[in-house]
Amino acid sequence: MDNPPAELKDPGLRLLGRLAASVVLWLVTFAAANMILARDPPSAAVRAGAVAAAIGGLLPWIWMASRAITMQDEYNRRIHLIALAWAFAATGVFIIAAHLLSRAHFIDYLPLMDIVLLMVLAWWVSIVLTSRHYR
Amino acid sequence: MKNRLRVLRAEFNWSQAEVGFRVGVSRQAINAIETRKYDPSLPLAMKIARVFEKRVEEVFELEETD
């Protein structure tokens, strides 16, 4: 058989760089929006602009993360699909449990950003565990 | 689904990474197929068969439980 064609080089490094850049962009816009909103500006336009900037800064990350998953082979896409399903379920269970525990006066109501952090953590753990299971 | 991937690789003296390279998937994907943890799609199964110059049914075989 012939040698493998040279054009089948891994294109992942460039994508990884863009993914990292999109994370930095989001962190910068999120931090800037928080700084602006912490001063409680009287102008509704300024507050709305800060919110829009932080949300807008998140969109490139969502796009790049989606690209990073969809450009992988079918086996790795399947791992991501299963991991996302587990992370979704775990986050749902956590939110319901936290809501009920709060209603039962065992804990204070959780800030939404804590739930986002937990969601990201659950996603990462699910990817690691699913990868190990299928290895 | 049973497969003869490991035997065919040995005949061609190819690594998992090399097979993956030739059919456009990762080494991990070939390993998961070989160890029967993952059943490939029909297009991927056909690509794998093609690089070994075999028909799909010469590489993959359905089991009663499939």
N, CA and C atoms of all chains as a GROMACS GRO file, in nm:
protein
  603
    1MET      N    1   0.084  -0.121   0.000
    1MET     CA    2   0.000   0.000   0.000
    1MET      C    3   0.087   0.125   0.000
    2ASP      N    4   0.031   0.234  -0.054
    2ASP     CA    5   0.103   0.361  -0.056
    2ASP      C    6   0.111   0.420   0.084
    3ASN      N    7   0.204   0.514   0.098
    3ASN     CA    8   0.210   0.587   0.225
    3ASN      C    9   0.088   0.675   0.240
    4PRO      N   10   0.048   0.706   0.365
    4PRO     CA   11  -0.069   0.793   0.385
    4PRO      C   12  -0.045   0.929   0.322
    5PRO      N   13  -0.151   0.990   0.265
    5PRO     CA   14  -0.134   1.123   0.204
    5PRO      C   15  -0.094   1.227   0.307
    6ALA      N   16  -0.006   1.319   0.264
    6ALA     CA   17   0.051   1.417   0.357
    6ALA      C   18  -0.051   1.519   0.406
    7GLU      N   19  -0.162   1.538   0.326
    7GLU     CA   20  -0.256   1.645   0.366
    7GLU      C   21  -0.342   1.606   0.484
    8LEU      N   22  -0.331   1.481   0.532
    8LEU     CA   23  -0.413   1.439   0.645
    8LEU      C   24  -0.350   1.478   0.779
    9LYS      N   25  -0.285   1.592   0.784
    9LYS     CA   26  -0.223   1.640   0.908
    9LYS      C   27  -0.330   1.686   1.006
   10ASP      N   28  -0.302   1.674   1.135
   10ASP     CA   29  -0.397   1.712   1.238
   10ASP      C   30  -0.416   1.864   1.239
   11PRO      N   31  -0.537   1.913   1.213
   11PRO     CA   32  -0.560   2.058   1.211
   11PRO      C   33  -0.599   2.111   1.348
   12GLY      N   34  -0.585   2.028   1.453
   12GLY     CA   35  -0.639   2.062   1.584
   12GLY      C   36  -0.568   2.176   1.655
   13LEU      N   37  -0.438   2.195   1.627
   13LEU     CA   38  -0.363   2.296   1.704
   13LEU      C   39  -0.416   2.437   1.679
   14ARG      N   40  -0.446   2.467   1.552
   14ARG     CA   41  -0.497   2.600   1.519
   14ARG      C   42  -0.632   2.623   1.589
   15LEU      N   43  -0.714   2.520   1.588
   15LEU     CA   44  -0.846   2.531   1.651
   15LEU      C   45  -0.831   2.550   1.802
   16LEU      N   46  -0.734   2.477   1.860
   16LEU     CA   47  -0.710   2.489   2.005
   16LEU      C   48  -0.670   2.632   2.040
   17GLY      N   49  -0.586   2.693   1.955
   17GLY     CA   50  -0.546   2.832   1.976
   17GLY      C   51  -0.665   2.926   1.972
   18ARG      N   52  -0.753   2.905   1.872
   18ARG     CA   53  -0.872   2.990   1.861
   18ARG      C   54  -0.965   2.968   1.980
   19LEU      N   55  -0.973   2.843   2.025
   19LEU     CA   56  -1.058   2.813   2.140
   19LEU      C   57  -1.005   2.886   2.264
   20ALA      N   58  -0.872   2.883   2.282
   20ALA     CA   59  -0.811   2.952   2.396
   20ALA      C   60  -0.836   3.103   2.385
   21ALA      N   61  -0.822   3.157   2.263
   21ALA     CA   62  -0.845   3.300   2.243
   21ALA      C   63  -0.990   3.337   2.275
   22SER      N   64  -1.084   3.249   2.240
   22SER     CA   65  -1.225   3.279   2.267
   22SER      C   66  -1.253   3.276   2.417
   23VAL      N   67  -1.182   3.188   2.491
   23VAL     CA   68  -1.197   3.185   2.637
   23VAL      C   69  -1.146   3.316   2.697
   24VAL      N   70  -1.030   3.362   2.649
   24VAL     CA   71  -0.973   3.488   2.698
   24VAL      C   72  -1.067   3.603   2.669
   25LEU      N   73  -1.122   3.605   2.546
   25LEU     CA   74  -1.216   3.711   2.508
   25LEU      C   75  -1.335   3.714   2.602
   26TRP      N   76  -1.390   3.594   2.631
   26TRP     CA   77  -1.506   3.591   2.719
   26TRP      C   78  -1.469   3.638   2.860
   27LEU      N   79  -1.353   3.591   2.911
   27LEU     CA   80  -1.312   3.631   3.046
   27LEU      C   81  -1.296   3.783   3.055
   28VAL      N   82  -1.238   3.842   2.950
   28VAL     CA   83  -1.216   3.988   2.950
   28VAL      C   84  -1.349   4.061   2.948
   29THR      N   85  -1.440   4.020   2.858
   29THR     CA   86  -1.569   4.090   2.849
   29THR      C   87  -1.652   4.068   2.976
   30PHE      N   88  -1.643   3.947   3.032
   30PHE     CA   89  -1.718   3.918   3.154
   30PHE      C   90  -1.667   4.002   3.271
   31ALA      N   91  -1.533   4.008   3.283
   31ALA     CA   92  -1.473   4.086   3.392
   31ALA      C   93  -1.506   4.235   3.375
   32ALA      N   94  -1.497   4.283   3.250
   32ALA     CA   95  -1.527   4.425   3.224
   32ALA      C   96  -1.673   4.455   3.257
   33ALA      N   97  -1.764   4.367   3.218
   33ALA     CA   98  -1.906   4.388   3.247
   33ALA      C   99  -1.931   4.389   3.397
   34ASN      N  100  -1.864   4.299   3.467
   34ASN     CA  101  -1.881   4.294   3.613
   34ASN      C  102  -1.831   4.422   3.679
   35MET      N  103  -1.716   4.472   3.629
   35MET     CA  104  -1.660   4.596   3.686
   35MET      C  105  -1.756   4.712   3.663
   36ILE      N  106  -1.812   4.718   3.544
   36ILE     CA  107  -1.907   4.827   3.513
   36ILE      C  108  -2.032   4.814   3.599
   37LEU      N  109  -2.087   4.694   3.607
   37LEU     CA  110  -2.212   4.674   3.681
   37LEU      C  111  -2.192   4.691   3.831
   38ALA      N  112  -2.068   4.665   3.880
   38ALA     CA  113  -2.041   4.681   4.024
   38ALA      C  114  -2.053   4.827   4.066
   39ARG      N  115  -2.027   4.918   3.970
   39ARG     CA  116  -2.040   5.062   4.001
   39ARG      C  117  -2.185   5.109   3.996
   40ASP      N  118  -2.274   5.019   3.954
   40ASP     CA  119  -2.418   5.048   3.946
   40ASP      C  120  -2.446   5.177   3.870
   41PRO      N  121  -2.405   5.185   3.743
   41PRO     CA  122  -2.424   5.310   3.666
   41PRO      C  123  -2.573   5.342   3.652
   42PRO      N  124  -2.608   5.470   3.662
   42PRO     CA  125  -2.750   5.507   3.652
   42PRO      C  126  -2.807   5.488   3.511
   43SER      N  127  -2.721   5.496   3.410
   43SER     CA  128  -2.770   5.484   3.272
   43SER      C  129  -2.806   5.339   3.240
   44ALA      N  130  -2.932   5.320   3.196
   44ALA     CA  131  -2.977   5.187   3.157
   44ALA      C  132  -2.902   5.139   3.033
   45ALA      N  133  -2.867   5.234   2.946
   45ALA     CA  134  -2.796   5.197   2.824
   45ALA      C  135  -2.658   5.140   2.856
   46VAL      N  136  -2.590   5.202   2.954
   46VAL     CA  137  -2.457   5.152   2.994
   46VAL      C  138  -2.470   5.012   3.052
   47ARG      N  139  -2.570   4.992   3.139
   47ARG     CA  140  -2.589   4.860   3.201
   47ARG      C  141  -2.625   4.756   3.095
   48ALA      N  142  -2.714   4.795   3.005
   48ALA     CA  143  -2.752   4.701   2.898
   48ALA      C  144  -2.633   4.670   2.808
   49GLY      N  145  -2.550   4.773   2.782
   49GLY     CA  146  -2.431   4.752   2.700
   49GLY      C  147  -2.334   4.656   2.764
   50ALA      N  148  -2.318   4.669   2.897
   50ALA     CA  149  -2.227   4.578   2.968
   50ALA      C  150  -2.277   4.434   2.960
   51VAL      N  151  -2.407   4.417   2.978
   51VAL     CA  152  -2.464   4.281   2.970
   51VAL      C  153  -2.447   4.227   2.828
   52ALA      N  154  -2.479   4.310   2.729
   52ALA     CA  155  -2.468   4.266   2.590
   52ALA      C  156  -2.324   4.231   2.554
   53ALA      N  157  -2.228   4.310   2.606
   53ALA     CA  158  -2.087   4.282   2.575
   53ALA      C  159  -2.044   4.148   2.632
   54ALA      N  160  -2.086   4.118   2.756
   54ALA     CA  161  -2.048   3.992   2.819
   54ALA      C  162  -2.112   3.873   2.747
   55ILE      N  163  -2.239   3.889   2.708
   55ILE     CA  164  -2.306   3.781   2.634
   55ILE      C  165  -2.243   3.765   2.495
   56GLY      N  166  -2.217   3.879   2.431
   56GLY     CA  167  -2.153   3.875   2.299
   56GLY      C  168  -2.015   3.812   2.305
   57GLY      N  169  -1.944   3.836   2.416
   57GLY     CA  170  -1.811   3.778   2.433
   57GLY      C  171  -1.815   3.628   2.453
   58LEU      N  172  -1.931   3.579   2.494
   58LEU     CA  173  -1.943   3.434   2.517
   58LEU      C  174  -1.970   3.359   2.387
   59LEU      N  175  -2.034   3.428   2.290
   59LEU     CA  176  -2.076   3.360   2.168
   59LEU      C  177  -1.960   3.298   2.089
   60PRO      N  178  -1.843   3.366   2.074
   60PRO     CA  179  -1.733   3.302   2.001
   60PRO      C  180  -1.687   3.172   2.068
   61TRP      N  181  -1.689   3.169   2.202
   61TRP     CA  182  -1.649   3.045   2.271
   61TRP      C  183  -1.748   2.933   2.239
   62ILE      N  184  -1.877   2.964   2.241
   62ILE     CA  185  -1.977   2.861   2.210
   62ILE      C  186  -1.956   2.809   2.068
   63TRP      N  187  -1.930   2.901   1.976
   63TRP     CA  188  -1.906   2.863   1.836
   63TRP      C  189  -1.781   2.776   1.823
   64MET      N  190  -1.672   2.817   1.890
   64MET     CA  191  -1.547   2.742   1.877
   64MET      C  192  -1.556   2.605   1.945
   65ALA      N  193  -1.626   2.601   2.061
   65ALA     CA  194  -1.642   2.471   2.129
   65ALA      C  195  -1.724   2.377   2.041
   66SER      N  196  -1.827   2.432   1.979
   66SER     CA  197  -1.910   2.352   1.889
   66SER      C  198  -1.827   2.301   1.770
   67ARG      N  199  -1.744   2.389   1.714
   67ARG     CA  200  -1.657   2.349   1.602
   67ARG      C  201  -1.558   2.242   1.645
   68ALA      N  202  -1.503   2.260   1.766
   68ALA     CA  203  -1.403   2.165   1.816
   68ALA      C  204  -1.463   2.026   1.828
   69ILE      N  205  -1.590   2.018   1.862
   69ILE     CA  206  -1.654   1.886   1.876
   69ILE      C  207  -1.692   1.831   1.739
   70THR      N  208  -1.755   1.914   1.656
   70THR     CA  209  -1.809   1.862   1.529
   70THR      C  210  -1.699   1.824   1.430
   71MET      N  211  -1.578   1.880   1.442
   71MET     CA  212  -1.474   1.845   1.346
   71MET      C  213  -1.400   1.717   1.385
   72GLN      N  214  -1.434   1.660   1.500
   72GLN     CA  215  -1.369   1.535   1.540
   72GLN      C  216  -1.432   1.416   1.468
   73ASP      N  217  -1.369   1.300   1.482
   73ASP     CA  218  -1.423   1.182   1.415
   73ASP      C  219  -1.547   1.130   1.489
   74GLU      N  220  -1.615   1.035   1.427
   74GLU     CA  221  -1.744   0.991   1.480
   74GLU      C  222  -1.733   0.930   1.619
   75TYR      N  223  -1.621   0.866   1.649
   75TYR     CA  224  -1.602   0.805   1.781
   75TYR      C  225  -1.593   0.913   1.889
   76ASN      N  226  -1.513   1.017   1.862
   76ASN     CA  227  -1.498   1.124   1.962
   76ASN      C  228  -1.625   1.208   1.974
   77ARG      N  229  -1.698   1.225   1.862
   77ARG     CA  230  -1.826   1.296   1.870
   77ARG      C  231  -1.923   1.217   1.958
   78ARG      N  232  -1.918   1.085   1.948
   78ARG     CA  233  -2.006   1.003   2.032
   78ARG      C  234  -1.970   1.020   2.179
   79ILE      N  235  -1.840   1.024   2.210
   79ILE     CA  236  -1.797   1.045   2.348
   79ILE      C  237  -1.851   1.178   2.400
   80HIS      N  238  -1.839   1.282   2.317
   80HIS     CA  239  -1.890   1.414   2.360
   80HIS      C  240  -2.041   1.412   2.378
   81LEU      N  241  -2.110   1.341   2.291
   81LEU     CA  242  -2.256   1.333   2.302
   81LEU      C  243  -2.296   1.268   2.434
   82ILE      N  244  -2.232   1.156   2.466
   82ILE     CA  245  -2.265   1.086   2.591
   82ILE      C  246  -2.226   1.172   2.711
   83ALA      N  247  -2.108   1.235   2.703
   83ALA     CA  248  -2.062   1.318   2.814
   83ALA      C  249  -2.156   1.436   2.836
   84LEU      N  250  -2.203   1.497   2.727
   84LEU     CA  251  -2.296   1.610   2.741
   84LEU      C  252  -2.428   1.563   2.803
   85ALA      N  253  -2.473   1.444   2.765
   85ALA     CA  254  -2.598   1.391   2.822
   85ALA      C  255  -2.582   1.370   2.973
   86TRP      N  256  -2.469   1.313   3.013
   86TRP     CA  257  -2.445   1.291   3.157
   86TRP      C  258  -2.433   1.424   3.232
   87ALA      N  259  -2.362   1.520   3.171
   87ALA     CA  260  -2.345   1.650   3.235
   87ALA      C  261  -2.479   1.721   3.248
   88PHE      N  262  -2.562   1.711   3.145
   88PHE     CA  263  -2.695   1.772   3.148
   88PHE      C  264  -2.777   1.711   3.262
   89ALA      N  265  -2.773   1.577   3.271
   89ALA     CA  266  -2.850   1.508   3.376
   89ALA      C  267  -2.798   1.546   3.515
   90ALA      N  268  -2.665   1.548   3.530
   90ALA     CA  269  -2.606   1.581   3.661
   90ALA      C  270  -2.641   1.723   3.702
   91THR      N  271  -2.636   1.816   3.606
   91THR     CA  272  -2.670   1.955   3.637
   91THR      C  273  -2.817   1.967   3.675
   92GLY      N  274  -2.903   1.895   3.604
   92GLY     CA  275  -3.045   1.896   3.636
   92GLY      C  276  -3.072   1.844   3.776
   93VAL      N  277  -3.010   1.733   3.810
   93VAL     CA  278  -3.027   1.675   3.945
   93VAL      C  279  -2.978   1.775   4.051
   94PHE      N  280  -2.862   1.838   4.022
   94PHE     CA  281  -2.806   1.934   4.118
   94PHE      C  282  -2.900   2.053   4.138
   95ILE      N  283  -2.953   2.106   4.030
   95ILE     CA  284  -3.042   2.223   4.041
   95ILE      C  285  -3.168   2.188   4.120
   96ILE      N  286  -3.226   2.073   4.089
   96ILE     CA  287  -3.349   2.031   4.159
   96ILE      C  288  -3.318   2.007   4.308
   97ALA      N  289  -3.206   1.939   4.335
   97ALA     CA  290  -3.168   1.911   4.474
   97ALA      C  291  -3.143   2.041   4.550
   98ALA      N  292  -3.071   2.135   4.486
   98ALA     CA  293  -3.042   2.264   4.551
   98ALA      C  294  -3.170   2.341   4.576
   99HIS      N  295  -3.261   2.337   4.481
   99HIS     CA  296  -3.389   2.407   4.497
   99HIS      C  297  -3.467   2.350   4.616
  100LEU      N  298  -3.475   2.218   4.624
  100LEU     CA  299  -3.552   2.155   4.732
  100LEU      C  300  -3.484   2.176   4.867
  101LEU      N  301  -3.350   2.166   4.869
  101LEU     CA  302  -3.278   2.188   4.996
  101LEU      C  303  -3.298   2.331   5.044
  102SER      N  304  -3.303   2.423   4.947
  102SER     CA  305  -3.327   2.563   4.983
  102SER      C  306  -3.470   2.582   5.036
  103ARG      N  307  -3.567   2.519   4.969
  103ARG     CA  308  -3.706   2.528   5.015
  103ARG      C  309  -3.722   2.467   5.155
  104ALA      N  310  -3.637   2.366   5.182
  104ALA     CA  311  -3.644   2.300   5.313
  104ALA      C  312  -3.561   2.374   5.419
  105HIS      N  313  -3.503   2.489   5.380
  105HIS     CA  314  -3.424   2.574   5.469
  105HIS      C  315  -3.295   2.508   5.519
  106PHE      N  316  -3.242   2.414   5.439
  106PHE     CA  317  -3.113   2.356   5.476
  106PHE      C  318  -2.997   2.441   5.422
  107ILE      N  319  -3.016   2.503   5.309
  107ILE     CA  320  -2.912   2.587   5.248
  107ILE      C  321  -2.976   2.717   5.198
  108ASP      N  322  -2.888   2.817   5.171
  108ASP     CA  323  -2.937   2.940   5.107
  108ASP      C  324  -2.957   2.912   4.958
  109TYR      N  325  -3.035   2.999   4.894
  109TYR     CA  326  -3.055   2.982   4.750
  109TYR      C  327  -2.922   3.006   4.678
  110LEU      N  328  -2.887   2.919   4.581
  110LEU     CA  329  -2.756   2.927   4.516
  110LEU      C  330  -2.756   3.035   4.408
  111PRO      N  331  -2.645   3.112   4.400
  111PRO     CA  332  -2.631   3.207   4.289
  111PRO      C  333  -2.624   3.132   4.156
  112LEU      N  334  -2.679   3.193   4.051
  112LEU     CA  335  -2.682   3.126   3.920
  112LEU      C  336  -2.542   3.095   3.868
  113MET      N  337  -2.445   3.183   3.896
  113MET     CA  338  -2.309   3.159   3.844
  113MET      C  339  -2.246   3.036   3.907
  114ASP      N  340  -2.286   3.003   4.031
  114ASP     CA  341  -2.235   2.880   4.092
  114ASP      C  342  -2.283   2.759   4.012
  115ILE      N  343  -2.408   2.768   3.965
  115ILE     CA  344  -2.463   2.657   3.887
  115ILE      C  345  -2.390   2.644   3.753
  116VAL      N  346  -2.354   2.759   3.694
  116VAL     CA  347  -2.280   2.756   3.568
  116VAL      C  348  -2.144   2.688   3.589
  117LEU      N  349  -2.076   2.725   3.698
  117LEU     CA  350  -1.946   2.663   3.727
  117LEU      C  351  -1.961   2.513   3.747
  118LEU      N  352  -2.066   2.474   3.818
  118LEU     CA  353  -2.089   2.331   3.839
  118LEU      C  354  -2.117   2.261   3.706
  119MET      N  355  -2.192   2.328   3.618
  119MET     CA  356  -2.223   2.270   3.488
  119MET      C  357  -2.095   2.244   3.408
  120VAL      N  358  -2.004   2.343   3.410
  120VAL     CA  359  -1.877   2.327   3.338
  120VAL      C  360  -1.795   2.213   3.400
  121LEU      N  361  -1.794   2.207   3.533
  121LEU     CA  362  -1.721   2.100   3.602
  121LEU      C  363  -1.781   1.963   3.567
  122ALA      N  364  -1.914   1.955   3.569
  122ALA     CA  365  -1.982   1.828   3.536
  122ALA      C  366  -1.950   1.787   3.392
  123TRP      N  367  -1.943   1.884   3.303
  123TRP     CA  368  -1.911   1.856   3.161
  123TRP      C  369  -1.770   1.796   3.151
  124TRP      N  370  -1.674   1.861   3.219
  124TRP     CA  371  -1.535   1.816   3.213
  124TRP      C  372  -1.521   1.675   3.273
  125VAL      N  373  -1.581   1.654   3.390
  125VAL     CA  374  -1.573   1.521   3.454
  125VAL      C  375  -1.638   1.416   3.364
  126SER      N  376  -1.750   1.450   3.301
  126SER     CA  377  -1.819   1.355   3.213
  126SER      C  378  -1.732   1.317   3.094
  127ILE      N  379  -1.662   1.414   3.037
  127ILE     CA  380  -1.574   1.384   2.923
  127ILE      C  381  -1.464   1.288   2.966
  128VAL      N  382  -1.403   1.317   3.083
  128VAL     CA  383  -1.293   1.232   3.132
  128VAL      C  384  -1.344   1.090   3.157
  129LEU      N  385  -1.456   1.078   3.228
  129LEU     CA  386  -1.507   0.945   3.263
  129LEU      C  387  -1.554   0.868   3.139
  130THR      N  388  -1.621   0.937   3.047
  130THR     CA  389  -1.670   0.868   2.926
  130THR      C  390  -1.550   0.823   2.841
  131SER      N  391  -1.448   0.908   2.828
  131SER     CA  392  -1.330   0.870   2.752
  131SER      C  393  -1.265   0.746   2.812
  132ARG      N  394  -1.256   0.742   2.944
  132ARG     CA  395  -1.195   0.626   3.010
  132ARG      C  396  -1.278   0.501   2.989
  133HIS      N  397  -1.410   0.516   2.992
  133HIS     CA  398  -1.497   0.401   2.976
  133HIS      C  399  -1.480   0.338   2.839
  134TYR      N  400  -1.466   0.423   2.735
  134TYR     CA  401  -1.458   0.372   2.598
  134TYR      C  402  -1.316   0.344   2.551
  135ARG      N  403  -1.219   0.372   2.638
  135ARG     CA  404  -1.078   0.353   2.596
  135ARG      C  405  -1.046   0.204   2.582
  136MET      N  406  -2.048  -0.645   1.751
  136MET     CA  407  -2.007  -0.683   1.616
  136MET      C  408  -1.860  -0.727   1.620
  137LYS      N  409  -1.837  -0.850   1.571
  137LYS     CA  410  -1.700  -0.899   1.568
  137LYS      C  411  -1.625  -0.835   1.451
  138ASN      N  412  -1.493  -0.827   1.463
  138ASN     CA  413  -1.415  -0.776   1.350
  138ASN      C  414  -1.277  -0.839   1.348
  139ARG      N  415  -1.214  -0.831   1.230
  139ARG     CA  416  -1.081  -0.891   1.210
  139ARG      C  417  -0.974  -0.782   1.198
  140LEU      N  418  -1.003  -0.670   1.260
  140LEU     CA  419  -0.914  -0.555   1.244
  140LEU      C  420  -0.771  -0.584   1.294
  141ARG      N  421  -0.763  -0.645   1.410
  141ARG     CA  422  -0.631  -0.670   1.468
  141ARG      C  423  -0.549  -0.764   1.377
  142VAL      N  424  -0.616  -0.868   1.326
  142VAL     CA  425  -0.549  -0.965   1.238
  142VAL      C  426  -0.503  -0.897   1.110
  143LEU      N  427  -0.591  -0.817   1.051
  143LEU     CA  428  -0.556  -0.749   0.927
  143LEU      C  429  -0.444  -0.649   0.947
  144ARG      N  430  -0.446  -0.580   1.061
  144ARG     CA  431  -0.337  -0.485   1.091
  144ARG      C  432  -0.205  -0.558   1.098
  145ALA      N  433  -0.209  -0.676   1.162
  145ALA     CA  434  -0.086  -0.754   1.175
  145ALA      C  435  -0.036  -0.798   1.036
  146GLU      N  436  -0.130  -0.838   0.950
  146GLU     CA  437  -0.092  -0.881   0.814
  146GLU      C  438  -0.026  -0.768   0.736
  147PHE      N  439  -0.080  -0.649   0.752
  147PHE     CA  440  -0.028  -0.532   0.678
  147PHE      C  441   0.084  -0.463   0.756
  148ASN      N  442   0.107  -0.509   0.879
  148ASN     CA  443   0.209  -0.449   0.966
  148ASN      C  444   0.183  -0.300   0.988
  149TRP      N  445   0.058  -0.266   1.015
  149TRP     CA  446   0.019  -0.128   1.040
  149TRP      C  447  -0.016  -0.110   1.187
  150SER      N  448   0.016   0.007   1.239
  150SER     CA  449  -0.026   0.042   1.375
  150SER      C  450  -0.171   0.092   1.373
  151GLN      N  451  -0.229   0.103   1.491
  151GLN     CA  452  -0.365   0.160   1.499
  151GLN      C  453  -0.365   0.302   1.445
  152ALA      N  454  -0.259   0.376   1.478
  152ALA     CA  455  -0.251   0.516   1.433
  152ALA      C  456  -0.247   0.523   1.281
  153GLU      N  457  -0.175   0.430   1.219
  153GLU     CA  458  -0.164   0.432   1.073
  153GLU      C  459  -0.298   0.400   1.006
  154VAL      N  460  -0.370   0.303   1.062
  154VAL     CA  461  -0.502   0.271   1.006
  154VAL      C  462  -0.594   0.394   1.022
  155GLY      N  463  -0.590   0.453   1.143
  155GLY     CA  464  -0.671   0.572   1.167
  155GLY      C  465  -0.639   0.683   1.070
  156PHE      N  466  -0.510   0.702   1.044
  156PHE     CA  467  -0.463   0.805   0.950
  156PHE      C  468  -0.520   0.780   0.810
  157ARG      N  469  -0.519   0.655   0.770
  157ARG     CA  470  -0.563   0.622   0.634
  157ARG      C  471  -0.714   0.636   0.614
  158VAL      N  472  -0.790   0.616   0.723
  158VAL     CA  473  -0.936   0.626   0.708
  158VAL      C  474  -0.990   0.757   0.766
  159GLY      N  475  -0.900   0.841   0.822
  159GLY     CA  476  -0.941   0.974   0.868
  159GLY      C  477  -1.004   0.977   1.005
  160VAL      N  478  -0.965   0.885   1.093
  160VAL     CA  479  -1.014   0.891   1.232
  160VAL      C  480  -0.894   0.880   1.326
  161SER      N  481  -0.919   0.899   1.456
  161SER     CA  482  -0.810   0.895   1.553
  161SER      C  483  -0.768   0.751   1.585
  162ARG      N  484  -0.648   0.739   1.644
  162ARG     CA  485  -0.601   0.608   1.689
  162ARG      C  486  -0.698   0.550   1.792
  163GLN      N  487  -0.751   0.639   1.878
  163GLN     CA  488  -0.845   0.593   1.981
  163GLN      C  489  -0.969   0.530   1.919
  164ALA      N  490  -1.013   0.585   1.806
  164ALA     CA  491  -1.132   0.530   1.740
  164ALA      C  492  -1.103   0.388   1.690
  165ILE      N  493  -0.985   0.370   1.629
  165ILE     CA  494  -0.949   0.236   1.580
  165ILE      C  495  -0.936   0.139   1.697
  166ASN      N  496  -0.876   0.185   1.807
  166ASN     CA  497  -0.862   0.099   1.925
  166ASN      C  498  -1.000   0.059   1.979
  167ALA      N  499  -1.092   0.156   1.985
  167ALA     CA  500  -1.226   0.126   2.038
  167ALA      C  501  -1.300   0.028   1.948
  168ILE      N  502  -1.279   0.039   1.817
  168ILE     CA  503  -1.343  -0.056   1.724
  168ILE      C  504  -1.281  -0.195   1.742
  169GLU      N  505  -1.148  -0.196   1.750
  169GLU     CA  506  -1.076  -0.323   1.761
  169GLU      C  507  -1.114  -0.398   1.889
  170THR      N  508  -1.129  -0.324   1.997
  170THR     CA  509  -1.163  -0.387   2.125
  170THR      C  510  -1.316  -0.401   2.143
  171ARG      N  511  -1.389  -0.370   2.037
  171ARG     CA  512  -1.536  -0.389   2.032
  171ARG      C  513  -1.610  -0.305   2.135
  172LYS      N  514  -1.552  -0.191   2.166
  172LYS     CA  515  -1.624  -0.097   2.253
  172LYS      C  516  -1.706   0.001   2.170
  173TYR      N  517  -1.679   0.005   2.042
  173TYR     CA  518  -1.750   0.099   1.954
  173TYR      C  519  -1.770   0.033   1.818
  174ASP      N  520  -1.895   0.037   1.769
  174ASP     CA  521  -1.925  -0.013   1.634
  174ASP      C  522  -1.921   0.105   1.537
  175PRO      N  523  -1.840   0.094   1.432
  175PRO     CA  524  -1.827   0.209   1.340
  175PRO      C  525  -1.954   0.228   1.257
  176SER      N  526  -1.969   0.348   1.204
  176SER     CA  527  -2.078   0.375   1.110
  176SER      C  528  -2.050   0.294   0.982
  177LEU      N  529  -2.152   0.283   0.898
  177LEU     CA  530  -2.133   0.208   0.772
  177LEU      C  531  -2.026   0.272   0.683
  178PRO      N  532  -2.026   0.406   0.666
  178PRO     CA  533  -1.918   0.465   0.583
  178PRO      C  534  -1.778   0.436   0.638
  179LEU      N  535  -1.763   0.443   0.772
  179LEU     CA  536  -1.630   0.417   0.828
  179LEU      C  537  -1.594   0.270   0.813
  180ALA      N  538  -1.690   0.181   0.833
  180ALA     CA  539  -1.663   0.038   0.816
  180ALA      C  540  -1.619   0.011   0.672
  181MET      N  541  -1.683   0.077   0.576
  181MET     CA  542  -1.646   0.057   0.435
  181MET      C  543  -1.508   0.112   0.405
  182LYS      N  544  -1.475   0.226   0.466
  182LYS     CA  545  -1.340   0.283   0.447
  182LYS      C  546  -1.234   0.188   0.502
  183ILE      N  547  -1.263   0.133   0.622
  183ILE     CA  548  -1.167   0.042   0.684
  183ILE      C  549  -1.147  -0.081   0.595
  184ALA      N  550  -1.258  -0.136   0.547
  184ALA     CA  551  -1.248  -0.253   0.459
  184ALA      C  552  -1.168  -0.220   0.333
  185ARG      N  553  -1.191  -0.099   0.279
  185ARG     CA  554  -1.125  -0.060   0.154
  185ARG      C  555  -0.974  -0.050   0.170
  186VAL      N  556  -0.927   0.006   0.284
  186VAL     CA  557  -0.781   0.020   0.297
  186VAL      C  558  -0.714  -0.117   0.311
  187PHE      N  559  -0.790  -0.217   0.355
  187PHE     CA  560  -0.734  -0.353   0.363
  187PHE      C  561  -0.767  -0.434   0.237
  188GLU      N  562  -0.827  -0.368   0.140
  188GLU     CA  563  -0.864  -0.433   0.012
  188GLU      C  564  -0.954  -0.554   0.036
  189LYS      N  565  -1.051  -0.535   0.124
  189LYS     CA  566  -1.147  -0.642   0.157
  189LYS      C  567  -1.288  -0.587   0.141
  190ARG      N  568  -1.386  -0.678   0.141
  190ARG     CA  569  -1.524  -0.637   0.148
  190ARG      C  570  -1.560  -0.619   0.296
  191VAL      N  571  -1.665  -0.540   0.324
  191VAL     CA  572  -1.702  -0.510   0.463
  191VAL      C  573  -1.725  -0.638   0.542
  192GLU      N  574  -1.796  -0.733   0.480
  192GLU     CA  575  -1.829  -0.856   0.553
  192GLU      C  576  -1.708  -0.945   0.577
  193GLU      N  577  -1.596  -0.913   0.511
  193GLU     CA  578  -1.472  -0.987   0.538
  193GLU      C  579  -1.398  -0.928   0.658
  194VAL      N  580  -1.437  -0.809   0.697
  194VAL     CA  581  -1.373  -0.743   0.811
  194VAL      C  582  -1.466  -0.744   0.934
  195PHE      N  583  -1.595  -0.718   0.910
  195PHE     CA  584  -1.692  -0.710   1.020
  195PHE      C  585  -1.795  -0.821   1.007
  196GLU      N  586  -1.839  -0.870   1.123
  196GLU     CA  587  -1.937  -0.978   1.123
  196GLU      C  588  -2.040  -0.955   1.234
  197LEU      N  589  -2.166  -0.960   1.196
  197LEU     CA  590  -2.273  -0.944   1.294
  197LEU      C  591  -2.279  -1.065   1.387
  198GLU      N  592  -2.312  -1.040   1.513
  198GLU     CA  593  -2.333  -1.149   1.608
  198GLU      C  594  -2.482  -1.162   1.636
  199GLU      N  595  -2.521  -1.271   1.700
  199GLU     CA  596  -2.662  -1.293   1.733
  199GLU      C  597  -2.716  -1.181   1.822
  200THR      N  598  -2.629  -1.130   1.909
  200THR     CA  599  -2.673  -1.028   2.005
  200THR      C  600  -2.683  -0.889   1.944
  201ASP      N  601  -2.631  -0.870   1.823
  201ASP     CA  602  -2.634  -0.736   1.760
  201ASP      C  603  -2.774  -0.702   1.709
   0.00000   0.00000   0.00000
